[in-house]
Amino acid sequence: MRKLIVLSFITLDGVMQAPGGPEEDPTGGFAHGGWVVNYFDDFLGKVMDEQMNHPFDLLLGRKTYEIFAGYWPNVKTEGDIIASSLNTAKKYVASTTLKQLDWNNSELLQGDVAEAVQRLKEQEGPEIQVHGSGNLIQTLLWHDLVDELWLKIFPITLGKGKRLFAEGTIPAAFTLLHCAMSPGGIIVANYTRAGEVKPGSFA
């Protein structure tokens, strides 16, 4: 069974919307797009390189696919681990509106998304990484398809915006695999799924 890993930039209050720029996703009047830019440093760049410097397939929602497909094919891959990895990876796209995918090695998922992803996980191949794709992540969480969370938690709150743990969240336990902190106070925390929540009592 292949692992499905969600990689997300989130704020202290769980917002994941439009981390890279104002134009990424202004849905709902979101006015804080680009909130990671002033925090991104060599430490975080190295973390991203390490997390993407090995074979993986990509699973993306429509909006993230369109953002990525409009940018990464135009980036020179020589010496750029992230560009090279994204451009060469097999890309699976969850969309009911897209009919054609122009980014190389891209494939539309057919039918029910949760069932299609479950079939992907059962196939032979490398790990499946999910970047961005907030709406898709809610479906994955709801159907308990996420095996690991690789989070970068930024020391800010935004109050409003799309959240990583929103309507798709179910009760679930996780185990911390790795934790580190950047000079700018970004917490890098990797978690793996660890069964059910086990309530207790101090009484």
KOLKOLLO-891134 format. One record per residue (C-alpha): residue number from 0; chain; x, z, y. Coordinates in steps of 0.1 Angstrom, whole numbers. Layout:
REM KOLKOLLO-891134
DRENTOR pos unit     X     Z     Y
DRENTOR NUM    A     X     Z     Y
...
REM end
This chain:
REM KOLKOLLO-891134
DRENTOR pos unit     X     Z     Y
DRENTOR   0    A     0     0     0
DRENTOR   1    A    14   -10    34
DRENTOR   2    A    16    15    62
DRENTOR   3    A    -4     9    93
DRENTOR   4    A    13    24   123
DRENTOR   5    A    -2    28   158
DRENTOR   6    A    24    28   186
DRENTOR   7    A    10    40   219
DRENTOR   8    A    20    50   254
DRENTOR   9    A    -4    78   264
DRENTOR  10    A    -8   103   293
DRENTOR  11    A   -12   140   289
DRENTOR  12    A   -49   135   290
DRENTOR  13    A   -48   108   264
DRENTOR  14    A   -53    77   286
DRENTOR  15    A   -37    45   271
DRENTOR  16    A   -52    19   294
DRENTOR  17    A   -29    -7   311
DRENTOR  18    A     4    11   309
DRENTOR  19    A    25   -20   318
DRENTOR  20    A     8   -33   350
DRENTOR  21    A   -23   -34   372
DRENTOR  22    A   -34   -68   358
DRENTOR  23    A   -33   -57   321
DRENTOR  24    A   -67   -42   320
DRENTOR  25    A   -87   -32   351
DRENTOR  26    A  -118   -26   331
DRENTOR  27    A  -141     1   345
DRENTOR  28    A  -123    -1   379
DRENTOR  29    A   -91    14   364
DRENTOR  30    A   -67    16   394
DRENTOR  31    A   -36    31   378
DRENTOR  32    A   -23     1   358
DRENTOR  33    A    15     2   354
DRENTOR  34    A    18    40   351
DRENTOR  35    A    47    38   326
DRENTOR  36    A    70    16   348
DRENTOR  37    A    86    43   369
DRENTOR  38    A    93    65   338
DRENTOR  39    A   107    38   316
DRENTOR  40    A   144    44   311
DRENTOR  41    A   173    35   287
DRENTOR  42    A   163    64   264
DRENTOR  43    A   128    50   259
DRENTOR  44    A   141    14   256
DRENTOR  45    A   164    25   228
DRENTOR  46    A   135    42   211
DRENTOR  47    A   114    10   212
DRENTOR  48    A   144   -10   200
DRENTOR  49    A   148    13   170
DRENTOR  50    A   111    13   162
DRENTOR  51    A   109   -25   162
DRENTOR  52    A   143   -35   148
DRENTOR  53    A   131   -41   113
DRENTOR  54    A   105   -64    97
DRENTOR  55    A    69   -57   105
DRENTOR  56    A    36   -75   109
DRENTOR  57    A    15   -72   141
DRENTOR  58    A   -22   -63   143
DRENTOR  59    A   -37   -69   177
DRENTOR  60    A   -70   -69   195
DRENTOR  61    A   -80   -99   216
DRENTOR  62    A   -70   -85   250
DRENTOR  63    A   -36   -73   239
DRENTOR  64    A   -30  -106   220
DRENTOR  65    A   -37  -126   251
DRENTOR  66    A   -14  -104   272
DRENTOR  67    A    14  -106   246
DRENTOR  68    A     9  -143   240
DRENTOR  69    A    11  -151   277
DRENTOR  70    A    44  -133   281
DRENTOR  71    A    66  -128   250
DRENTOR  72    A    69  -165   239
DRENTOR  73    A    86  -171   273
DRENTOR  74    A   112  -144   269
DRENTOR  75    A   146  -154   256
DRENTOR  76    A   150  -137   223
DRENTOR  77    A   188  -137   222
DRENTOR  78    A   199  -101   227
DRENTOR  79    A   163   -88   231
DRENTOR  80    A   152   -70   200
DRENTOR  81    A   116   -65   211
DRENTOR  82    A   111  -102   221
DRENTOR  83    A   128  -114   189
DRENTOR  84    A   107   -90   167
DRENTOR  85    A    74   -99   184
DRENTOR  86    A    79  -136   184
DRENTOR  87    A    90  -138   147
DRENTOR  88    A    64  -113   134
DRENTOR  89    A    33  -124   115
DRENTOR  90    A     4  -117   139
DRENTOR  91    A   -31  -108   128
DRENTOR  92    A   -57  -109   156
DRENTOR  93    A   -91   -91   156
DRENTOR  94    A  -115  -112   178
DRENTOR  95    A  -150  -126   176
DRENTOR  96    A  -145  -148   206
DRENTOR  97    A  -111  -165   201
DRENTOR  98    A  -112  -197   182
DRENTOR  99    A   -76  -209   185
DRENTOR 100    A   -43  -189   185
DRENTOR 101    A   -14  -207   202
DRENTOR 102    A    13  -180   196
DRENTOR 103    A    34  -190   166
DRENTOR 104    A    26  -173   133
DRENTOR 105    A    -8  -160   144
DRENTOR 106    A   -39  -157   123
DRENTOR 107    A   -75  -147   131
DRENTOR 108    A   -90  -120   109
DRENTOR 109    A  -122  -131    93
DRENTOR 110    A  -153  -111    87
DRENTOR 111    A  -156   -73    90
DRENTOR 112    A  -125   -60   108
DRENTOR 113    A  -122   -28    88
DRENTOR 114    A  -125   -46    55
DRENTOR 115    A  -100   -73    66
DRENTOR 116    A   -75   -47    76
DRENTOR 117    A   -79   -28    43
DRENTOR 118    A   -72   -61    25
DRENTOR 119    A   -40   -65    46
DRENTOR 120    A   -28   -31    37
DRENTOR 121    A   -33   -38     0
DRENTOR 122    A   -11   -70     2
DRENTOR 123    A    26   -71    -3
DRENTOR 124    A    46   -71    29
DRENTOR 125    A    62   -50    56
DRENTOR 126    A    45   -22    77
DRENTOR 127    A    18   -32   101
DRENTOR 128    A    23   -22   137
DRENTOR 129    A    -5   -19   162
DRENTOR 130    A     4   -21   199
DRENTOR 131    A   -21   -17   228
DRENTOR 132    A   -55   -28   214
DRENTOR 133    A   -74     3   224
DRENTOR 134    A  -108    -9   212
DRENTOR 135    A   -94   -20   178
DRENTOR 136    A   -77    13   174
DRENTOR 137    A  -111    31   176
DRENTOR 138    A  -123    10   147
DRENTOR 139    A   -91    18   127
DRENTOR 140    A   -94    55   134
DRENTOR 141    A  -131    56   125
DRENTOR 142    A  -124    40    91
DRENTOR 143    A   -93    62    85
DRENTOR 144    A   -70    32    83
DRENTOR 145    A   -41    47   104
DRENTOR 146    A   -12    61    84
DRENTOR 147    A    11    70   112
DRENTOR 148    A    10    75   150
DRENTOR 149    A    42    68   170
DRENTOR 150    A    34    82   204
DRENTOR 151    A    52    83   238
DRENTOR 152    A    35   110   258
DRENTOR 153    A    41   107   296
DRENTOR 154    A    40   138   319
DRENTOR 155    A    10   126   340
DRENTOR 156    A   -27   128   339
DRENTOR 157    A   -50   101   352
DRENTOR 158    A   -85   116   347
DRENTOR 159    A  -102    83   337
DRENTOR 160    A   -94    53   316
DRENTOR 161    A   -95    42   280
DRENTOR 162    A   -83    70   257
DRENTOR 163    A   -64    67   224
DRENTOR 164    A   -87    93   208
DRENTOR 165    A  -121    83   219
DRENTOR 166    A  -153    74   201
DRENTOR 167    A  -135    63   170
DRENTOR 168    A  -118    96   163
DRENTOR 169    A  -126   115   131
DRENTOR 170    A  -114   149   120
DRENTOR 171    A   -79   144   105
DRENTOR 172    A   -47   163   100
DRENTOR 173    A   -13   150   108
DRENTOR 174    A    23   161   101
DRENTOR 175    A    50   157   127
DRENTOR 176    A    78   135   114
DRENTOR 177    A   100   132   145
DRENTOR 178    A   101   145   180
DRENTOR 179    A   124   139   210
DRENTOR 180    A   123   141   248
DRENTOR 181    A   136   116   274
DRENTOR 182    A   155   128   305
DRENTOR 183    A   123   120   324
DRENTOR 184    A   101   143   303
DRENTOR 185    A    85   117   280
DRENTOR 186    A    78   132   246
DRENTOR 187    A    84   108   217
DRENTOR 188    A    64   121   187
DRENTOR 189    A    58   104   153
DRENTOR 190    A    30   117   131
DRENTOR 191    A    19   109    96
DRENTOR 192    A   -16   113    82
DRENTOR 193    A   -18   146    62
DRENTOR 194    A   -53   149    46
DRENTOR 195    A   -82   168    59
DRENTOR 196    A   -86   194    87
DRENTOR 197    A   -86   229    71
DRENTOR 198    A  -105   254    93
DRENTOR 199    A   -97   291    91
DRENTOR 200    A  -106   324   107
DRENTOR 201    A   -87   352   124
DRENTOR 202    A  -115   376   116
REM end
